[in-house]
C-alpha cells in the first residue's frame, strides 16, 4: 500500500528573540513536569500569537515540543 510521501514541515522562521522566548517557555513548562506532549505543542503554538499573527503552525509546534 502506497501512502504517498509525507509532507515536510517548514522550519520555524522566527527572529532570534522570538525563538529564545518560545523555547524558554516550553522548557519552563517541561521543568514543571505536568504537561503532555500535546499540551506542550499547544503552548508552543499559542505563545507568540498576536492578533492575526500566528507564526508557529500546529505541525511546527509539535516538532518543537518533541525536540525539546
Secondary structure, DSSP 4 states (H G I P E B T S, - for coil): ----PPPPPPPP---HHHHHHHHHHHHHHHHHT---HHHHHHHHHHHT-BTTB--S-HHHHHHHHHH-
